Each structure stands twice: as structure tokens, then as C-alpha cells.
């Protein structure tokens, strides 16, 4: 009789631990989903801000090119030449 009582007590204890484990798992899933949602929102805001900044830069460059076409051409030529030389040196070494 004592053994049956002990077995039943052990089974009840195991069921209690299973229930607690499921509760912990559920809380962990909820916490994970909250964090994922926060990360998605932050990435969305960062992407939006980067897009706005890029548009501003493009507009500023476009305005500068319209106002100073010769300077823009010389700057473009200089940058292209510099990049060409740098890449040529990098690939020539290999």
C-alpha cells in the first residue's frame, strides 16, 4: 500500500514538472516572439532612415552636378581614375 502511494505521488510530481516545463516553454516562446518583433521594427526604421538619407544625398549630388557641371565632371574623372589605379594595383599583384 505504501509503495502504491509513493508511486502515485511520484507520478503526480512528474505531471507537475511537465506542466511547469510547458509553462516555461510557452513564456520563452512569447519572449522570443516579442524580441523578434522589436528587432523587425528597429530594422524597418533603420532601413527607412537609410533610404531617406540616400535620397537626400542623391538629390544633393544631382543639384551640385546641375549647378557645377564642369567641376562634377572633373571630380568624377578623378574618382574613376583613382579607383581604376587602385583596382589595377590590387589585381596586378595576384
PDB file of N, CA, C and O in Angstrom:
ATOM      1  N   UNK A   1       0.826  -1.191   0.000  1.00  0.00           N
ATOM      2  CA  UNK A   1       0.000   0.000   0.000  1.00  0.00           C
ATOM      3  C   UNK A   1       0.875   1.263   0.000  1.00  0.00           C
ATOM      4  O   UNK A   1       0.609   2.228  -0.716  1.00  0.00           O
ATOM      5  N   UNK A   2       1.890   1.221   0.799  1.00  0.00           N
ATOM      6  CA  UNK A   2       2.840   2.335   0.884  1.00  0.00           C
ATOM      7  C   UNK A   2       3.509   2.578  -0.465  1.00  0.00           C
ATOM      8  O   UNK A   2       3.708   3.721  -0.876  1.00  0.00           O
ATOM      9  N   UNK A   3       3.848   1.499  -1.140  1.00  0.00           N
ATOM     10  CA  UNK A   3       4.535   1.597  -2.435  1.00  0.00           C
ATOM     11  C   UNK A   3       3.609   2.215  -3.486  1.00  0.00           C
ATOM     12  O   UNK A   3       4.065   3.025  -4.293  1.00  0.00           O
ATOM     13  N   UNK A   4       2.349   1.863  -3.495  1.00  0.00           N
ATOM     14  CA  UNK A   4       1.379   2.400  -4.443  1.00  0.00           C
ATOM     15  C   UNK A   4       1.213   3.902  -4.198  1.00  0.00           C
ATOM     16  O   UNK A   4       1.130   4.691  -5.139  1.00  0.00           O
ATOM     17  N   UNK A   5       1.166   4.273  -2.946  1.00  0.00           N
ATOM     18  CA  UNK A   5       1.026   5.671  -2.578  1.00  0.00           C
ATOM     19  C   UNK A   5       2.251   6.474  -3.047  1.00  0.00           C
ATOM     20  O   UNK A   5       2.121   7.593  -3.543  1.00  0.00           O
ATOM     21  N   UNK A   6       3.429   5.884  -2.881  1.00  0.00           N
ATOM     22  CA  UNK A   6       4.667   6.531  -3.301  1.00  0.00           C
ATOM     23  C   UNK A   6       4.710   6.660  -4.831  1.00  0.00           C
ATOM     24  O   UNK A   6       5.141   7.684  -5.360  1.00  0.00           O
ATOM     25  N   UNK A   7       4.263   5.621  -5.529  1.00  0.00           N
ATOM     26  CA  UNK A   7       4.238   5.659  -6.996  1.00  0.00           C
ATOM     27  C   UNK A   7       3.279   6.738  -7.498  1.00  0.00           C
ATOM     28  O   UNK A   7       3.588   7.475  -8.434  1.00  0.00           O
ATOM     29  N   UNK A   8       2.112   6.817  -6.859  1.00  0.00           N
ATOM     30  CA  UNK A   8       1.138   7.824  -7.258  1.00  0.00           C
ATOM     31  C   UNK A   8       1.690   9.226  -6.993  1.00  0.00           C
ATOM     32  O   UNK A   8       1.508  10.133  -7.804  1.00  0.00           O
ATOM     33  N   UNK A   9       2.350   9.393  -5.879  1.00  0.00           N
ATOM     34  CA  UNK A   9       2.952  10.675  -5.536  1.00  0.00           C
ATOM     35  C   UNK A   9       4.028  11.045  -6.552  1.00  0.00           C
ATOM     36  O   UNK A   9       4.136  12.201  -6.962  1.00  0.00           O
ATOM     37  N   UNK A  10       4.819  10.057  -6.953  1.00  0.00           N
ATOM     38  CA  UNK A  10       5.866  10.285  -7.951  1.00  0.00           C
ATOM     39  C   UNK A  10       5.259  10.674  -9.302  1.00  0.00           C
ATOM     40  O   UNK A  10       5.760  11.576  -9.974  1.00  0.00           O
ATOM     41  N   UNK A  11       4.195  10.001  -9.693  1.00  0.00           N
ATOM     42  CA  UNK A  11       3.513  10.301 -10.956  1.00  0.00           C
ATOM     43  C   UNK A  11       2.936  11.712 -10.922  1.00  0.00           C
ATOM     44  O   UNK A  11       3.044  12.459 -11.895  1.00  0.00           O
ATOM     45  N   UNK A  12       2.318  12.074  -9.785  1.00  0.00           N
ATOM     46  CA  UNK A  12       1.775  13.427  -9.647  1.00  0.00           C
ATOM     47  C   UNK A  12       2.881  14.480  -9.736  1.00  0.00           C
ATOM     48  O   UNK A  12       2.698  15.534 -10.345  1.00  0.00           O
ATOM     49  N   UNK A  13       4.000  14.191  -9.137  1.00  0.00           N
ATOM     50  CA  UNK A  13       5.131  15.115  -9.165  1.00  0.00           C
ATOM     51  C   UNK A  13       5.675  15.270 -10.587  1.00  0.00           C
ATOM     52  O   UNK A  13       6.018  16.375 -11.008  1.00  0.00           O
ATOM     53  N   UNK A  14       5.750  14.176 -11.312  1.00  0.00           N
ATOM     54  CA  UNK A  14       6.214  14.217 -12.702  1.00  0.00           C
ATOM     55  C   UNK A  14       5.253  15.044 -13.554  1.00  0.00           C
ATOM     56  O   UNK A  14       5.688  15.839 -14.388  1.00  0.00           O
ATOM     57  N   UNK A  15       3.948  14.857 -13.347  1.00  0.00           N
ATOM     58  CA  UNK A  15       2.952  15.630 -14.092  1.00  0.00           C
ATOM     59  C   UNK A  15       3.068  17.114 -13.768  1.00  0.00           C
ATOM     60  O   UNK A  15       2.921  17.960 -14.650  1.00  0.00           O
ATOM     61  N   UNK A  16       3.331  17.425 -12.508  1.00  0.00           N
ATOM     62  CA  UNK A  16       3.504  18.820 -12.108  1.00  0.00           C
ATOM     63  C   UNK A  16       4.716  19.434 -12.815  1.00  0.00           C
ATOM     64  O   UNK A  16       4.646  20.562 -13.303  1.00  0.00           O
ATOM     65  N   UNK A  17       5.833  18.687 -12.869  1.00  0.00           N
ATOM     66  CA  UNK A  17       7.033  19.172 -13.546  1.00  0.00           C
ATOM     67  C   UNK A  17       6.804  19.330 -15.048  1.00  0.00           C
ATOM     68  O   UNK A  17       7.322  20.267 -15.656  1.00  0.00           O
ATOM     69  N   UNK A  18       6.038  18.428 -15.648  1.00  0.00           N
ATOM     70  CA  UNK A  18       5.714  18.558 -17.065  1.00  0.00           C
ATOM     71  C   UNK A  18       4.910  19.830 -17.320  1.00  0.00           C
ATOM     72  O   UNK A  18       5.158  20.555 -18.284  1.00  0.00           O
ATOM     73  N   UNK A  19       3.947  20.086 -16.440  1.00  0.00           N
ATOM     74  CA  UNK A  19       3.119  21.287 -16.573  1.00  0.00           C
ATOM     75  C   UNK A  19       3.984  22.546 -16.440  1.00  0.00           C
ATOM     76  O   UNK A  19       3.835  23.491 -17.215  1.00  0.00           O
ATOM     77  N   UNK A  20       4.881  22.552 -15.462  1.00  0.00           N
ATOM     78  CA  UNK A  20       5.766  23.704 -15.277  1.00  0.00           C
ATOM     79  C   UNK A  20       6.685  23.891 -16.481  1.00  0.00           C
ATOM     80  O   UNK A  20       6.939  25.017 -16.909  1.00  0.00           O
ATOM     81  N   UNK A  21       7.175  22.794 -17.015  1.00  0.00           N
ATOM     82  CA  UNK A  21       8.055  22.864 -18.190  1.00  0.00           C
ATOM     83  C   UNK A  21       7.313  23.453 -19.384  1.00  0.00           C
ATOM     84  O   UNK A  21       7.876  24.258 -20.126  1.00  0.00           O
ATOM     85  N   UNK A  22       6.066  23.064 -19.574  1.00  0.00           N
ATOM     86  CA  UNK A  22       5.272  23.608 -20.683  1.00  0.00           C
ATOM     87  C   UNK A  22       5.009  25.100 -20.491  1.00  0.00           C
ATOM     88  O   UNK A  22       5.018  25.865 -21.455  1.00  0.00           O
ATOM     89  N   UNK A  23       4.776  25.507 -19.248  1.00  0.00           N
ATOM     90  CA  UNK A  23       4.563  26.926 -18.972  1.00  0.00           C
ATOM     91  C   UNK A  23       5.832  27.729 -19.267  1.00  0.00           C
ATOM     92  O   UNK A  23       5.768  28.806 -19.860  1.00  0.00           O
ATOM     93  N   UNK A  24       6.969  27.203 -18.855  1.00  0.00           N
ATOM     94  CA  UNK A  24       8.243  27.872 -19.104  1.00  0.00           C
ATOM     95  C   UNK A  24       8.507  27.959 -20.605  1.00  0.00           C
ATOM     96  O   UNK A  24       8.958  28.988 -21.107  1.00  0.00           O
ATOM     97  N   UNK A  25       8.222  26.872 -21.310  1.00  0.00           N
ATOM     98  CA  UNK A  25       8.409  26.857 -22.762  1.00  0.00           C
ATOM     99  C   UNK A  25       7.526  27.908 -23.425  1.00  0.00           C
ATOM    100  O   UNK A  25       7.978  28.609 -24.331  1.00  0.00           O
ATOM    101  N   UNK A  26       6.286  28.026 -22.991  1.00  0.00           N
ATOM    102  CA  UNK A  26       5.354  28.999 -23.563  1.00  0.00           C
ATOM    103  C   UNK A  26       5.838  30.420 -23.306  1.00  0.00           C
ATOM    104  O   UNK A  26       5.796  31.261 -24.204  1.00  0.00           O
ATOM    105  N   UNK A  27       6.299  30.694 -22.088  1.00  0.00           N
ATOM    106  CA  UNK A  27       6.811  32.030 -21.772  1.00  0.00           C
ATOM    107  C   UNK A  27       8.044  32.349 -22.609  1.00  0.00           C
ATOM    108  O   UNK A  27       8.213  33.477 -23.072  1.00  0.00           O
ATOM    109  N   UNK A  28       8.898  31.359 -22.799  1.00  0.00           N
ATOM    110  CA  UNK A  28      10.110  31.559 -23.604  1.00  0.00           C
ATOM    111  C   UNK A  28       9.735  31.878 -25.059  1.00  0.00           C
ATOM    112  O   UNK A  28      10.330  32.760 -25.678  1.00  0.00           O
ATOM    113  N   UNK A  29       8.753  31.161 -25.591  1.00  0.00           N
ATOM    114  CA  UNK A  29       8.304  31.418 -26.962  1.00  0.00           C
ATOM    115  C   UNK A  29       7.747  32.834 -27.092  1.00  0.00           C
ATOM    116  O   UNK A  29       8.033  33.536 -28.061  1.00  0.00           O
ATOM    117  N   UNK A  30       6.945  33.245 -26.103  1.00  0.00           N
ATOM    118  CA  UNK A  30       6.365  34.585 -26.137  1.00  0.00           C
ATOM    119  C   UNK A  30       7.460  35.647 -26.078  1.00  0.00           C
ATOM    120  O   UNK A  30       7.418  36.626 -26.823  1.00  0.00           O
ATOM    121  N   UNK A  31       8.422  35.460 -25.208  1.00  0.00           N
ATOM    122  CA  UNK A  31       9.536  36.397 -25.072  1.00  0.00           C
ATOM    123  C   UNK A  31      10.331  36.476 -26.381  1.00  0.00           C
ATOM    124  O   UNK A  31      10.705  37.561 -26.826  1.00  0.00           O
ATOM    125  N   UNK A  32      10.580  35.319 -26.985  1.00  0.00           N
ATOM    126  CA  UNK A  32      11.309  35.256 -28.254  1.00  0.00           C
ATOM    127  C   UNK A  32      10.561  36.025 -29.339  1.00  0.00           C
ATOM    128  O   UNK A  32      11.169  36.794 -30.084  1.00  0.00           O
ATOM    129  N   UNK A  33       9.265  35.826 -29.431  1.00  0.00           N
ATOM    130  CA  UNK A  33       8.471  36.493 -30.459  1.00  0.00           C
ATOM    131  C   UNK A  33       8.452  38.007 -30.234  1.00  0.00           C
ATOM    132  O   UNK A  33       8.471  38.775 -31.196  1.00  0.00           O
ATOM    133  N   UNK A  34       8.415  38.441 -28.968  1.00  0.00           N
ATOM    134  CA  UNK A  34       8.471  39.871 -28.673  1.00  0.00           C
ATOM    135  C   UNK A  34       9.796  40.458 -29.153  1.00  0.00           C
ATOM    136  O   UNK A  34       9.827  41.530 -29.758  1.00  0.00           O
ATOM    137  N   UNK A  35      10.878  39.752 -28.882  1.00  0.00           N
ATOM    138  CA  UNK A  35      12.195  40.238 -29.288  1.00  0.00           C
ATOM    139  C   UNK A  35      12.321  40.280 -30.808  1.00  0.00           C
ATOM    140  O   UNK A  35      12.877  41.229 -31.360  1.00  0.00           O
ATOM    141  N   UNK A  36      11.813  39.268 -31.476  1.00  0.00           N
ATOM    142  CA  UNK A  36      11.856  39.241 -32.942  1.00  0.00           C
ATOM    143  C   UNK A  36      11.055  40.412 -33.503  1.00  0.00           C
ATOM    144  O   UNK A  36      11.486  41.066 -34.453  1.00  0.00           O
ATOM    145  N   UNK A  37       9.910  40.670 -32.923  1.00  0.00           N
ATOM    146  CA  UNK A  37       9.076  41.775 -33.369  1.00  0.00           C
ATOM    147  C   UNK A  37       9.797  43.112 -33.165  1.00  0.00           C
ATOM    148  O   UNK A  37       9.769  43.974 -34.043  1.00  0.00           O
ATOM    149  N   UNK A  38      10.438  43.279 -32.011  1.00  0.00           N
ATOM    150  CA  UNK A  38      11.187  44.510 -31.750  1.00  0.00           C
ATOM    151  C   UNK A  38      12.321  44.686 -32.755  1.00  0.00           C
ATOM    152  O   UNK A  38      12.544  45.787 -33.260  1.00  0.00           O
ATOM    153  N   UNK A  39      13.027  43.614 -33.039  1.00  0.00           N
ATOM    154  CA  UNK A  39      14.133  43.675 -33.997  1.00  0.00           C
ATOM    155  C   UNK A  39      13.618  44.049 -35.385  1.00  0.00           C
ATOM    156  O   UNK A  39      14.232  44.859 -36.080  1.00  0.00           O
ATOM    157  N   UNK A  40      12.499  43.463 -35.785  1.00  0.00           N
ATOM    158  CA  UNK A  40      11.922  43.787 -37.097  1.00  0.00           C
ATOM    159  C   UNK A  40      11.561  45.264 -37.175  1.00  0.00           C
ATOM    160  O   UNK A  40      11.806  45.914 -38.191  1.00  0.00           O
ATOM    161  N   UNK A  41      10.979  45.793 -36.101  1.00  0.00           N
ATOM    162  CA  UNK A  41      10.607  47.206 -36.092  1.00  0.00           C
ATOM    163  C   UNK A  41      11.845  48.094 -36.185  1.00  0.00           C
ATOM    164  O   UNK A  41      11.857  49.072 -36.933  1.00  0.00           O
ATOM    165  N   UNK A  42      12.884  47.752 -35.426  1.00  0.00           N
ATOM    166  CA  UNK A  42      14.111  48.552 -35.451  1.00  0.00           C
ATOM    167  C   UNK A  42      14.767  48.502 -36.822  1.00  0.00           C
ATOM    168  O   UNK A  42      15.249  49.520 -37.319  1.00  0.00           O
ATOM    169  N   UNK A  43      14.789  47.324 -37.435  1.00  0.00           N
ATOM    170  CA  UNK A  43      15.368  47.208 -38.776  1.00  0.00           C
ATOM    171  C   UNK A  43      14.558  48.002 -39.795  1.00  0.00           C
ATOM    172  O   UNK A  43      15.121  48.630 -40.691  1.00  0.00           O
ATOM    173  N   UNK A  44      13.256  47.972 -39.657  1.00  0.00           N
ATOM    174  CA  UNK A  44      12.396  48.731 -40.561  1.00  0.00           C
ATOM    175  C   UNK A  44      12.657  50.220 -40.451  1.00  0.00           C
ATOM    176  O   UNK A  44      12.731  50.920 -41.461  1.00  0.00           O
ATOM    177  N   UNK A  45      12.797  50.710 -39.215  1.00  0.00           N
ATOM    178  CA  UNK A  45      13.082  52.131 -39.017  1.00  0.00           C
ATOM    179  C   UNK A  45      14.451  52.487 -39.579  1.00  0.00           C
ATOM    180  O   UNK A  45      14.604  53.511 -40.245  1.00  0.00           O
ATOM    181  N   UNK A  46      15.447  51.645 -39.315  1.00  0.00           N
ATOM    182  CA  UNK A  46      16.800  51.911 -39.806  1.00  0.00           C
ATOM    183  C   UNK A  46      16.820  51.919 -41.329  1.00  0.00           C
ATOM    184  O   UNK A  46      17.469  52.768 -41.941  1.00  0.00           O
ATOM    185  N   UNK A  47      16.117  50.986 -41.933  1.00  0.00           N
ATOM    186  CA  UNK A  47      16.053  50.910 -43.391  1.00  0.00           C
ATOM    187  C   UNK A  47      15.385  52.153 -43.962  1.00  0.00           C
ATOM    188  O   UNK A  47      15.833  52.711 -44.963  1.00  0.00           O
ATOM    189  N   UNK A  48      14.330  52.568 -43.321  1.00  0.00           N
ATOM    190  CA  UNK A  48      13.610  53.758 -43.774  1.00  0.00           C
ATOM    191  C   UNK A  48      14.503  55.002 -43.664  1.00  0.00           C
ATOM    192  O   UNK A  48      14.540  55.828 -44.576  1.00  0.00           O
ATOM    193  N   UNK A  49      15.216  55.125 -42.546  1.00  0.00           N
ATOM    194  CA  UNK A  49      16.110  56.272 -42.358  1.00  0.00           C
ATOM    195  C   UNK A  49      17.244  56.253 -43.380  1.00  0.00           C
ATOM    196  O   UNK A  49      17.610  57.294 -43.925  1.00  0.00           O
ATOM    197  N   UNK A  50      17.798  55.073 -43.637  1.00  0.00           N
ATOM    198  CA  UNK A  50      18.877  54.960 -44.627  1.00  0.00           C
ATOM    199  C   UNK A  50      18.369  55.330 -46.013  1.00  0.00           C
ATOM    200  O   UNK A  50      19.077  55.980 -46.782  1.00  0.00           O
ATOM    201  N   UNK A  51      17.166  54.927 -46.328  1.00  0.00           N
ATOM    202  CA  UNK A  51      16.584  55.253 -47.630  1.00  0.00           C
ATOM    203  C   UNK A  51      16.397  56.759 -47.770  1.00  0.00           C
ATOM    204  O   UNK A  51      16.675  57.328 -48.826  1.00  0.00           O
ATOM    205  N   UNK A  52      15.933  57.393 -46.723  1.00  0.00           N
ATOM    206  CA  UNK A  52      15.739  58.848 -46.755  1.00  0.00           C
ATOM    207  C   UNK A  52      17.076  59.557 -46.931  1.00  0.00           C
ATOM    208  O   UNK A  52      17.194  60.485 -47.731  1.00  0.00           O
ATOM    209  N   UNK A  53      18.078  59.118 -46.183  1.00  0.00           N
ATOM    210  CA  UNK A  53      19.415  59.725 -46.294  1.00  0.00           C
ATOM    211  C   UNK A  53      19.986  59.539 -47.705  1.00  0.00           C
ATOM    212  O   UNK A  53      20.563  60.464 -48.277  1.00  0.00           O
ATOM    213  N   UNK A  54      19.819  58.341 -48.254  1.00  0.00           N
ATOM    214  CA  UNK A  54      20.334  58.074 -49.601  1.00  0.00           C
ATOM    215  C   UNK A  54      19.654  58.981 -50.627  1.00  0.00           C
ATOM    216  O   UNK A  54      20.310  59.504 -51.528  1.00  0.00           O
ATOM    217  N   UNK A  55      18.347  59.165 -50.492  1.00  0.00           N
ATOM    218  CA  UNK A  55      17.631  60.057 -51.411  1.00  0.00           C
ATOM    219  C   UNK A  55      18.130  61.496 -51.282  1.00  0.00           C
ATOM    220  O   UNK A  55      18.266  62.206 -52.279  1.00  0.00           O
ATOM    221  N   UNK A  56      18.404  61.923 -50.035  1.00  0.00           N
ATOM    222  CA  UNK A  56      18.918  63.272 -49.825  1.00  0.00           C
ATOM    223  C   UNK A  56      20.287  63.439 -50.488  1.00  0.00           C
ATOM    224  O   UNK A  56      20.549  64.450 -51.139  1.00  0.00           O
ATOM    225  N   UNK A  57      21.148  62.447 -50.320  1.00  0.00           N
ATOM    226  CA  UNK A  57      22.484  62.509 -50.923  1.00  0.00           C
ATOM    227  C   UNK A  57      22.374  62.560 -52.443  1.00  0.00           C
ATOM    228  O   UNK A  57      23.052  63.353 -53.095  1.00  0.00           O
ATOM    229  N   UNK A  58      21.532  61.726 -52.993  1.00  0.00           N
ATOM    230  CA  UNK A  58      21.355  61.696 -54.455  1.00  0.00           C
ATOM    231  C   UNK A  58      20.827  63.040 -54.957  1.00  0.00           C
ATOM    232  O   UNK A  58      21.279  63.555 -55.979  1.00  0.00           O
ATOM    233  N   UNK A  59      19.858  63.601 -54.220  1.00  0.00           N
ATOM    234  CA  UNK A  59      19.327  64.910 -54.614  1.00  0.00           C
ATOM    235  C   UNK A  59      20.410  65.990 -54.539  1.00  0.00           C
ATOM    236  O   UNK A  59      20.516  66.840 -55.423  1.00  0.00           O
ATOM    237  N   UNK A  60      21.216  65.941 -53.466  1.00  0.00           N
ATOM    238  CA  UNK A  60      22.294  66.935 -53.325  1.00  0.00           C
ATOM    239  C   UNK A  60      23.324  66.798 -54.438  1.00  0.00           C
ATOM    240  O   UNK A  60      23.789  67.798 -54.986  1.00  0.00           O
ATOM    241  N   UNK A  61      23.675  65.581 -54.767  1.00  0.00           N
ATOM    242  CA  UNK A  61      24.636  65.353 -55.848  1.00  0.00           C
ATOM    243  C   UNK A  61      24.052  65.830 -57.168  1.00  0.00           C
ATOM    244  O   UNK A  61      24.744  66.472 -57.959  1.00  0.00           O
ATOM    245  N   UNK A  62      22.799  65.523 -57.409  1.00  0.00           N
ATOM    246  CA  UNK A  62      22.136  65.970 -58.638  1.00  0.00           C
ATOM    247  C   UNK A  62      22.111  67.489 -58.749  1.00  0.00           C
ATOM    248  O   UNK A  62      22.353  68.049 -59.818  1.00  0.00           O
ATOM    249  N   UNK A  63      21.814  68.152 -57.626  1.00  0.00           N
ATOM    250  CA  UNK A  63      21.802  69.621 -57.624  1.00  0.00           C
ATOM    251  C   UNK A  63      23.195  70.169 -57.898  1.00  0.00           C
ATOM    252  O   UNK A  63      23.354  71.119 -58.665  1.00  0.00           O
ATOM    253  N   UNK A  64      24.206  69.570 -57.270  1.00  0.00           N
ATOM    254  CA  UNK A  64      25.581  70.034 -57.464  1.00  0.00           C
ATOM    255  C   UNK A  64      26.014  69.869 -58.926  1.00  0.00           C
ATOM    256  O   UNK A  64      26.651  70.749 -59.503  1.00  0.00           O
ATOM    257  N   UNK A  65      25.654  68.727 -59.505  1.00  0.00           N
ATOM    258  CA  UNK A  65      26.024  68.467 -60.901  1.00  0.00           C
ATOM    259  C   UNK A  65      25.349  69.478 -61.825  1.00  0.00           C
ATOM    260  O   UNK A  65      25.961  69.947 -62.785  1.00  0.00           O
ATOM    261  N   UNK A  66      24.086  69.817 -61.537  1.00  0.00           N
ATOM    262  CA  UNK A  66      23.387  70.800 -62.377  1.00  0.00           C
ATOM    263  C   UNK A  66      24.000  72.188 -62.231  1.00  0.00           C
ATOM    264  O   UNK A  66      24.098  72.930 -63.208  1.00  0.00           O
ATOM    265  N   UNK A  67      24.414  72.541 -61.009  1.00  0.00           N
ATOM    266  CA  UNK A  67      24.965  73.880 -60.765  1.00  0.00           C
ATOM    267  C   UNK A  67      26.419  73.999 -61.232  1.00  0.00           C
ATOM    268  O   UNK A  67      26.838  75.060 -61.694  1.00  0.00           O
ATOM    269  N   UNK A  68      27.188  72.909 -61.111  1.00  0.00           N
ATOM    270  CA  UNK A  68      28.617  72.934 -61.450  1.00  0.00           C
ATOM    271  C   UNK A  68      28.978  71.731 -62.329  1.00  0.00           C
ATOM    272  O   UNK A  68      29.660  70.817 -61.865  1.00  0.00           O
ATOM    273  N   UNK A  69      28.540  71.718 -63.563  1.00  0.00           N
ATOM    274  CA  UNK A  69      28.754  70.529 -64.398  1.00  0.00           C
ATOM    275  C   UNK A  69      30.236  70.245 -64.690  1.00  0.00           C
ATOM    276  O   UNK A  69      30.632  69.081 -64.753  1.00  0.00           O
ATOM    277  N   UNK A  70      31.049  71.273 -64.866  1.00  0.00           N
ATOM    278  CA  UNK A  70      32.461  71.031 -65.167  1.00  0.00           C
ATOM    279  C   UNK A  70      33.207  70.486 -63.957  1.00  0.00           C
ATOM    280  O   UNK A  70      34.008  69.558 -64.078  1.00  0.00           O
ATOM    281  N   UNK A  71      32.938  71.068 -62.786  1.00  0.00           N
ATOM    282  CA  UNK A  71      33.580  70.571 -61.570  1.00  0.00           C
ATOM    283  C   UNK A  71      33.164  69.118 -61.312  1.00  0.00           C
ATOM    284  O   UNK A  71      33.988  68.284 -60.937  1.00  0.00           O
ATOM    285  N   UNK A  72      31.882  68.831 -61.518  1.00  0.00           N
ATOM    286  CA  UNK A  72      31.383  67.476 -61.293  1.00  0.00           C
ATOM    287  C   UNK A  72      32.060  66.485 -62.235  1.00  0.00           C
ATOM    288  O   UNK A  72      32.393  65.370 -61.835  1.00  0.00           O
ATOM    289  N   UNK A  73      32.258  66.894 -63.476  1.00  0.00           N
ATOM    290  CA  UNK A  73      32.922  66.014 -64.444  1.00  0.00           C
ATOM    291  C   UNK A  73      34.366  65.755 -64.040  1.00  0.00           C
ATOM    292  O   UNK A  73      34.848  64.626 -64.137  1.00  0.00           O
ATOM    293  N   UNK A  74      35.064  66.804 -63.583  1.00  0.00           N
ATOM    294  CA  UNK A  74      36.460  66.642 -63.161  1.00  0.00           C
ATOM    295  C   UNK A  74      36.547  65.755 -61.920  1.00  0.00           C
ATOM    296  O   UNK A  74      37.423  64.895 -61.824  1.00  0.00           O
ATOM    297  N   UNK A  75      35.639  65.968 -60.975  1.00  0.00           N
ATOM    298  CA  UNK A  75      35.620  65.133 -59.768  1.00  0.00           C
ATOM    299  C   UNK A  75      35.338  63.681 -60.140  1.00  0.00           C
ATOM    300  O   UNK A  75      36.001  62.769 -59.646  1.00  0.00           O
ATOM    301  N   UNK A  76      34.361  63.472 -61.004  1.00  0.00           N
ATOM    302  CA  UNK A  76      34.032  62.113 -61.459  1.00  0.00           C
ATOM    303  C   UNK A  76      35.210  61.451 -62.152  1.00  0.00           C
ATOM    304  O   UNK A  76      35.488  60.273 -61.931  1.00  0.00           O
ATOM    305  N   UNK A  77      35.894  62.206 -62.985  1.00  0.00           N
ATOM    306  CA  UNK A  77      37.070  61.677 -63.670  1.00  0.00           C
ATOM    307  C   UNK A  77      38.155  61.295 -62.660  1.00  0.00           C
ATOM    308  O   UNK A  77      38.766  60.232 -62.768  1.00  0.00           O
ATOM    309  N   UNK A  78      38.388  62.172 -61.677  1.00  0.00           N
ATOM    310  CA  UNK A  78      39.417  61.904 -60.662  1.00  0.00           C
ATOM    311  C   UNK A  78      39.097  60.671 -59.831  1.00  0.00           C
ATOM    312  O   UNK A  78      39.973  59.845 -59.575  1.00  0.00           O
ATOM    313  N   UNK A  79      37.860  60.549 -59.418  1.00  0.00           N
ATOM    314  CA  UNK A  79      37.449  59.383 -58.633  1.00  0.00           C
ATOM    315  C   UNK A  79      37.573  58.115 -59.462  1.00  0.00           C
ATOM    316  O   UNK A  79      38.064  57.097 -58.973  1.00  0.00           O
ATOM    317  N   UNK A  80      37.134  58.168 -60.706  1.00  0.00           N
ATOM    318  CA  UNK A  80      37.235  56.997 -61.591  1.00  0.00           C
ATOM    319  C   UNK A  80      38.673  56.591 -61.833  1.00  0.00           C
ATOM    320  O   UNK A  80      39.004  55.406 -61.816  1.00  0.00           O
ATOM    321  N   UNK A  81      39.527  57.573 -62.059  1.00  0.00           N
ATOM    322  CA  UNK A  81      40.939  57.298 -62.283  1.00  0.00           C
ATOM    323  C   UNK A  81      41.578  56.688 -61.034  1.00  0.00           C
ATOM    324  O   UNK A  81      42.336  55.722 -61.117  1.00  0.00           O
ATOM    325  N   UNK A  82      41.258  57.269 -59.880  1.00  0.00           N
ATOM    326  CA  UNK A  82      41.812  56.748 -58.620  1.00  0.00           C
ATOM    327  C   UNK A  82      41.375  55.318 -58.356  1.00  0.00           C
ATOM    328  O   UNK A  82      42.193  54.473 -57.994  1.00  0.00           O
ATOM    329  N   UNK A  83      40.104  55.046 -58.533  1.00  0.00           N
ATOM    330  CA  UNK A  83      39.601  53.676 -58.334  1.00  0.00           C
ATOM    331  C   UNK A  83      40.216  52.715 -59.345  1.00  0.00           C
ATOM    332  O   UNK A  83      40.564  51.582 -59.011  1.00  0.00           O
ATOM    333  N   UNK A  84      40.344  53.185 -60.587  1.00  0.00           N
ATOM    334  CA  UNK A  84      40.939  52.336 -61.623  1.00  0.00           C
ATOM    335  C   UNK A  84      42.379  51.973 -61.290  1.00  0.00           C
ATOM    336  O   UNK A  84      42.783  50.819 -61.432  1.00  0.00           O
ATOM    337  N   UNK A  85      43.142  52.948 -60.851  1.00  0.00           N
ATOM    338  CA  UNK A  85      44.535  52.682 -60.480  1.00  0.00           C
ATOM    339  C   UNK A  85      44.625  51.741 -59.273  1.00  0.00           C
ATOM    340  O   UNK A  85      45.433  50.812 -59.254  1.00  0.00           O
ATOM    341  N   UNK A  86      43.782  51.999 -58.269  1.00  0.00           N
ATOM    342  CA  UNK A  86      43.799  51.162 -57.070  1.00  0.00           C
ATOM    343  C   UNK A  86      43.434  49.714 -57.405  1.00  0.00           C
ATOM    344  O   UNK A  86      44.101  48.781 -56.957  1.00  0.00           O
ATOM    345  N   UNK A  87      42.389  49.537 -58.182  1.00  0.00           N
ATOM    346  CA  UNK A  87      41.984  48.177 -58.567  1.00  0.00           C
ATOM    347  C   UNK A  87      43.035  47.522 -59.451  1.00  0.00           C
ATOM    348  O   UNK A  87      43.291  46.323 -59.337  1.00  0.00           O
ATOM    349  N   UNK A  88      43.641  48.308 -60.331  1.00  0.00           N
ATOM    350  CA  UNK A  88      44.693  47.765 -61.183  1.00  0.00           C
ATOM    351  C   UNK A  88      45.883  47.255 -60.369  1.00  0.00           C
ATOM    352  O   UNK A  88      46.450  46.205 -60.671  1.00  0.00           O
ATOM    353  N   UNK A  89      46.250  48.006 -59.340  1.00  0.00           N
ATOM    354  CA  UNK A  89      47.357  47.568 -58.485  1.00  0.00           C
ATOM    355  C   UNK A  89      46.995  46.317 -57.680  1.00  0.00           C
ATOM    356  O   UNK A  89      47.816  45.418 -57.497  1.00  0.00           O
ATOM    357  N   UNK A  90      45.764  46.281 -57.211  1.00  0.00           N
ATOM    358  CA  UNK A  90      45.320  45.125 -56.417  1.00  0.00           C
ATOM    359  C   UNK A  90      45.326  43.863 -57.272  1.00  0.00           C
ATOM    360  O   UNK A  90      45.851  42.833 -56.849  1.00  0.00           O
ATOM    361  N   UNK A  91      44.752  43.930 -58.464  1.00  0.00           N
ATOM    362  CA  UNK A  91      44.646  42.724 -59.295  1.00  0.00           C
ATOM    363  C   UNK A  91      45.960  42.389 -60.003  1.00  0.00           C
ATOM    364  O   UNK A  91      46.171  41.249 -60.416  1.00  0.00           O
ATOM    365  N   UNK A  92      46.821  43.356 -60.141  1.00  0.00           N
ATOM    366  CA  UNK A  92      48.114  43.095 -60.784  1.00  0.00           C
ATOM    367  C   UNK A  92      49.006  42.257 -59.877  1.00  0.00           C
ATOM    368  O   UNK A  92      49.804  41.455 -60.362  1.00  0.00           O
ATOM    369  N   UNK A  93      48.878  42.436 -58.569  1.00  0.00           N
ATOM    370  CA  UNK A  93      49.690  41.681 -57.617  1.00  0.00           C
ATOM    371  C   UNK A  93      49.358  40.201 -57.635  1.00  0.00           C
ATOM    372  O   UNK A  93      50.224  39.377 -57.342  1.00  0.00           O
ATOM    373  N   UNK A  94      48.170  39.855 -57.960  1.00  0.00           N
ATOM    374  CA  UNK A  94      47.766  38.441 -57.954  1.00  0.00           C
ATOM    375  C   UNK A  94      48.202  37.801 -59.192  1.00  0.00           C
ATOM    376  O   UNK A  94      47.962  36.609 -59.388  1.00  0.00           O
TER     377      UNK A  94
END
